[in-house]
């Protein structure tokens, strides 16, 4: 028996066995991309099935909105904690636990008989998503050498772009042919395959062992993120005023900032004994700057995904499917570009590549503005969307690679959680500003003019990101790895 196992590990010619090959960084990256696709797809596929879910469960509009919001809130609140759990108890172990939670709760969502059951299932699904997403950057940082990390991040970014592009299409196809339950049930076999891939390809990546979890810091940070994210998610349908009783959107945001300040004080006192967020991360200039800059990228994407289909459907009377096809242009182009930009990061460093990518992204978004009128052809949108796709592809790899380049391996998990949290909060903030400015513009009665003016939000966000990136510490250029 032992001889058979040894033969599986090492063939007679001395070359590595299949198990050793599966433990290569390349297969680990494949496993990470595969599992992260679950999170990315479930962030987008549900929106396309709102109408069928509403009919199937006899749900109200508020209940349907909470099918998305419950997932988004638990996902945002637990990202940092999920990353720290990976540092303490092992990245692969927490990744596998997250995958199991996500798969089981997906099945529960697919079997839900009432709107309440589905909302609860989606909230628990967000827990699994947070544990999953927080480990991705940590695995890449720990299994790839520094000179190959940019290319790996580029590949991950390309895969993320592809998942984003096909998410609405996959959701629409499944909901239209097999019913809305299929968009959740499909996660079960995919999750099982992902579990096997992770077990075979991702090394154990041990945690810190004796370190203890900062429970007080975790609770305070979770409360702060909830108070900041909840009003951004719910604000638009409450007209950015009263949420309930005396609680208002501005009041929630102010309270969130106050609690965030309290969290900083708690962490300051705990720096010598296993803090949730070690201040070494905050003192890392590249990580701190890019944790702010990263919010502009998904924020700009979200703004365009809101405004362009709104224009096409309202002014040109397009169907949602047709508008979705047009919006597939940027992510599909970014898939081609992202991996190549990762190679540039490995070869010349990420600062210049990132700044160029952000400027291209802003130029692509701005180039769409002249096409947003009642008398312009939709074809005029395509050049801007194409340039936007190039900018998206160029931005992702350097933003992650430069942010993580000086992060110690034992802090990679919490760094990944912080990075993903600020990215999500930046996206929500940009979306909220976009919606608010659009509402102000619509009160003047000029729909196309309101849409064009609102495009200032993503353009300015990207240009501010490029300006902040000038302050990044430039890493020495590396020779591209083999």
C-alpha positions, 0 to 999 in steps of 0.5 A: 500500500505504501509503495503504491502511494509512493508511486503516485507521488514520484514516478519511476523516471524521477519526475514529480508525481501528480500530487506534487504537481497539484501543490504547485503555485499555479494549481493553488491559483486555479483553486483560488480563482475557482472558489472566488468565482462563487462569491463574485457570481453570487454578488451579481446573479441574484439581481437578474432574478429579482422578478422571478423570486418575487413571484415565486415566493410572493415577496414584497419589494422590501423583502426582495431588496433584503435578499441582496442586502443581507448578503452584502451586510454580513459579507462586509462586516466579517471580511476583516475578521475572516482575514484575521481568522486565517492568520491565526488558525491557518489560511487553508483551514479557514478557506475550506470552512468558508467554502463549506458554509457557503455551499451549505447555505447556498443549498438552504437558499435554493430550498427556501419556502418563504422570503424570510428563509431566503433572507436568512440563508443569504445572510449566512451565505455572506458569512461563508463569502467573507471567509472565502474572499478574505483568504484569496490575496493571502494565499497568493501572497504566501505561495508566490514569490515576490517576482511572480506575484504581479502576474498571479494577481493579474490572472486572478483579476482576469478571472474576476473580470470574466466572472463579473461579465458572465454573472448576469448572463448566467443568472438570467439563463438559469432563472429563465430555464430552470427557475430562480432556485437553480442560481443557488443550487448550482453552487453545491456541485461547484462548491464540492469541486472547489473543496477538492481543488483546495485540498489538493493544491493549496498547502496548509499555510499554518497560522500563528498558533498561540495568538488569540483572537481580539474579540472586543476589537472584532465586535467594535469593528463589526459595529462600525462597519455595519453603521457605515455600510447599512445607510449606504445600502438603504439610504437611496430608498429612504431618500437619504433621510430617516431610516426609522424613528429618530435614526437617520442616514447622516446620523448612522454615518456619524455614529459609524465614524465615532465607533471607528474612532473607538476601535482605533483606541481599542487597537492602540491599547492592544498592540502588544497582545494580538490586535485584530489589526496590527498598526504595522499595516497602517504604517505601511504607506503603500498598503494604507494609500492603496486601501483608499485608492482601491475603492475607486475602481469597483466604485467607478464600475458600479456607477457605469453599470448603473448609468449606462443601462439606465440611459439605454433603457430609458432613452433608447428603449432597449431591453435589459438583456441588450443593455447587459450585452453592451456592458459586457465589453469592459470586463471582457477586455479587462480579462485579456489585459489584466494578465499582461499588466501583471507581467508589467508589474513584475518587470518594472514595478506597479506604481507607474502601471497603476497610475496609467491604468487609473488615468486610462480608466477615467478617460474611458468613463469620460469618453462615454459622456458625449454619447449619452444624449437622445440624439447620439447612437449607442455605437458612440459608447463603444470606444469609451467602454473599450478604453475603460476595459483596458484601464480596468485590466491595467489597474487591478494587478498593480493595486493588489501587488503593490499593496501587499508587497511589504506585508509580512506573510503572517499578516496576509489574511488580515491585510486581505480582509482590510483591503477587501473591506475598504474596496467594498465600502468605496464601491458603496460610497461611490454608488451612493454618491452617484444615486444622490447626484442623479436624483438631484439632476432628475428634479430639473427634468433633463434626464440625459443631462442628469446622467451626463453630470453624474458621470463626474462621480466615477471620473473624479474618484479615479483621478483622485485615486491616480493622484494619491497613487503618486505618493506610493513608495516605488519598489525596485524593478524586478526581472520577470520570473520564469 
